[in-house]
Amino acid sequence: MEHVVIVGGGFAGVWSAAGAALARGDADLRVTLVAPNEHMVLRPRLYEPEPDLAKVELGRVLGPIGVEHVRATVSAIDTERRVLVADGEQLGYDRLVLAAGSALVPPRDLPGAERLFDIDTLDGARRLTEHLRGRDGCTAVVVGAGFVGLEAATALADRGRVLLVDRSDVVGHQLGPGRAGRSSRRWTGWASSAACGRP
Ligand SMILES: Cc1cc2nc3c(=O)[nH]c(=O)nc-3n(C[C@H](O)[C@H](O)[C@H](O)COP(=O)(O)OP(=O)(O)OC[C@H]3O[C@@H](n4cnc5c(N)ncnc54)[C@H](O)[C@@H]3O)c2cc1C
């Protein structure tokens, strides 16, 4: 029986698993997804005040479509032999989808880094939520006025003062010239401060 193995349980991995299950039809095809996490994390929602709501149990999605979930971390892939190593165990495959995603590398050596937070992962978002507990009225500095920075700043503005810092002259410059200008005016005229432009 052919074996499709997918590494990663994020959007790309789960979408690939669903695609393989759909394409399988009546064919004899085994589909396995390897990821250490029990949940798929909806990363675009991690700026919300309750990040634990932004996750979906992988078993609930993969079970009904006949995809096996191996909870493990892949440490090596031998493409010649078509074998990977997951938590020390070898797993053979005929087709491999590598969907291991991305991870933020925070600048831990910066002075004051102990007060740096991110919303890249569920754990990161939980740490920020925990830090903010009981701190209504505090000042938060958001570095980066792109999509994620704007979402984070907007959510944080409910809690206190927000200073949004970006090297671009306008807020949300990735939105394109017209929208960025409108977003910039709305933002600066709204509740908080935006410090834009190169230092
Ligand atoms: C705050 C925030 C807001 C965002 N907003 C948007 C938005 O509005 N619109 C948009 O399009 N995108 C948005 N994004 C980006 C989007 O969330 C990501 O592009 C998407 O989640 C990436 O999915 P992925 O499956 O490629 O990778 P990931 O989500 O990184 O998933 C990777 C998976 O691989 C697993 N894995 C990693 N290494 C291994 C290994 N060695 N062995 C086994 N498994 C492994 C991980 O455990 C995880 O399950 C946002 C991201 C963030 C953080």
The ligand as an SDF file (V2000), in Angstrom:
LIG
                    3D

 53 58  0  0  0  0  0  0  0  0999 V2000
   -0.3900   36.4700   14.9970 C   0  0  0  0  0  0  0  0  0  0  0  0
   -0.4370   35.9250   13.5970 C   0  0  0  0  0  0  0  0  0  0  0  0
   -1.4050   36.4140   12.7190 C   0  0  0  0  0  0  0  0  0  0  0  0
   -1.4600   35.9220   11.3970 C   0  0  0  0  0  0  0  0  0  0  0  0
   -2.4430   36.4070   10.5970 N   0  0  0  0  0  0  0  0  0  0  0  0
   -2.5600   35.8950    9.3420 C   0  0  0  0  0  0  0  0  0  0  0  0
   -3.6130   36.3290    8.4840 C   0  0  0  0  0  0  0  0  0  0  0  0
   -4.4360   37.1770    8.8610 O   0  0  0  0  0  0  0  0  0  0  0  0
   -3.6850   35.7910    7.2480 N   0  0  0  0  0  0  0  0  0  0  0  0
   -2.8020   34.8430    6.8080 C   0  0  0  0  0  0  0  0  0  0  0  0
   -2.9140   34.3760    5.6650 O   0  0  0  0  0  0  0  0  0  0  0  0
   -1.7900   34.4120    7.6140 N   0  0  0  0  0  0  0  0  0  0  0  0
   -1.6650   34.9030    8.8530 C   0  0  0  0  0  0  0  0  0  0  0  0
   -0.6460   34.4810    9.6550 N   0  0  0  0  0  0  0  0  0  0  0  0
    0.3010   33.4880    9.1200 C   0  0  0  0  0  0  0  0  0  0  0  0
   -0.2720   32.0760    9.1880 C   0  0  0  0  0  0  0  0  0  0  0  0
   -0.7790   31.8390   10.4790 O   0  0  0  0  0  0  0  0  0  0  0  0
    0.8720   31.1150    8.8690 C   0  0  0  0  0  0  0  0  0  0  0  0
    1.3220   31.3920    7.5610 O   0  0  0  0  0  0  0  0  0  0  0  0
    0.3920   29.6840    8.9310 C   0  0  0  0  0  0  0  0  0  0  0  0
   -0.1040   29.3800   10.2140 O   0  0  0  0  0  0  0  0  0  0  0  0
    1.5600   28.7630    8.5900 C   0  0  0  0  0  0  0  0  0  0  0  0
    1.0600   27.4470    8.6140 O   0  0  0  0  0  0  0  0  0  0  0  0
    2.0420   26.2250    8.4060 P   0  0  0  0  0  0  0  0  0  0  0  0
    1.1950   25.0000    8.4590 O   0  0  0  0  0  0  0  0  0  0  0  0
    2.8580   26.4470    7.1710 O   0  0  0  0  0  0  0  0  0  0  0  0
    3.0960   26.2730    9.5950 O   0  0  0  0  0  0  0  0  0  0  0  0
    2.9400   26.2760   11.1780 P   0  0  0  0  0  0  0  0  0  0  0  0
    1.6680   26.9020   11.6320 O   0  0  0  0  0  0  0  0  0  0  0  0
    4.2420   26.8530   11.6630 O   0  0  0  0  0  0  0  0  0  0  0  0
    2.8480   24.7480   11.5800 O   0  0  0  0  0  0  0  0  0  0  0  0
    3.9920   23.9370   11.5520 C   0  0  0  0  0  0  0  0  0  0  0  0
    3.6520   22.5740   12.1100 C   0  0  0  0  0  0  0  0  0  0  0  0
    4.7840   21.7420   11.9550 O   0  0  0  0  0  0  0  0  0  0  0  0
    5.1030   21.1160   13.1960 C   0  0  0  0  0  0  0  0  0  0  0  0
    6.5320   20.8450   13.2030 N   0  0  0  0  0  0  0  0  0  0  0  0
    7.5550   21.7440   13.1750 C   0  0  0  0  0  0  0  0  0  0  0  0
    8.7350   21.1100   13.1870 N   0  0  0  0  0  0  0  0  0  0  0  0
    8.4440   19.7780   13.1950 C   0  0  0  0  0  0  0  0  0  0  0  0
    9.2470   18.5920   13.2130 C   0  0  0  0  0  0  0  0  0  0  0  0
   10.5830   18.6430   13.2070 N   0  0  0  0  0  0  0  0  0  0  0  0
    8.6220   17.3870   13.2590 N   0  0  0  0  0  0  0  0  0  0  0  0
    7.2530   17.2980   13.2570 C   0  0  0  0  0  0  0  0  0  0  0  0
    6.4460   18.4030   13.2210 N   0  0  0  0  0  0  0  0  0  0  0  0
    7.0410   19.6120   13.2040 C   0  0  0  0  0  0  0  0  0  0  0  0
    4.6470   22.1180   14.2440 C   0  0  0  0  0  0  0  0  0  0  0  0
    4.4780   21.4930   15.5120 O   0  0  0  0  0  0  0  0  0  0  0  0
    3.3300   22.5610   13.6110 C   0  0  0  0  0  0  0  0  0  0  0  0
    2.3380   21.6090   13.8380 O   0  0  0  0  0  0  0  0  0  0  0  0
   -0.5450   34.9420   10.9630 C   0  0  0  0  0  0  0  0  0  0  0  0
    0.4280   34.4420   11.8490 C   0  0  0  0  0  0  0  0  0  0  0  0
    0.4820   34.9290   13.1480 C   0  0  0  0  0  0  0  0  0  0  0  0
    1.5280   34.3830   14.0850 C   0  0  0  0  0  0  0  0  0  0  0  0
  1  2  1  0
  2  3  1  0
  2 52  2  0
  3  4  2  0
  4  5  1  0
  4 50  1  0
  5  6  2  0
  6  7  1  0
  6 13  1  0
  7  8  2  0
  7  9  1  0
  9 10  1  0
 10 11  2  0
 10 12  1  0
 12 13  2  0
 13 14  1  0
 14 15  1  0
 14 50  1  0
 15 16  1  0
 16 17  1  0
 16 18  1  0
 18 19  1  0
 18 20  1  0
 20 21  1  0
 20 22  1  0
 22 23  1  0
 23 24  1  0
 24 25  2  0
 24 26  1  0
 24 27  1  0
 27 28  1  0
 28 29  2  0
 28 30  1  0
 28 31  1  0
 31 32  1  0
 32 33  1  0
 33 34  1  0
 33 48  1  0
 34 35  1  0
 35 36  1  0
 35 46  1  0
 36 37  1  0
 36 45  1  0
 37 38  2  0
 38 39  1  0
 39 40  1  0
 39 45  2  0
 40 41  1  0
 40 42  2  0
 42 43  1  0
 43 44  2  0
 44 45  1  0
 46 47  1  0
 46 48  1  0
 48 49  1  0
 50 51  2  0
 51 52  1  0
 52 53  1  0
M  END
$$$$
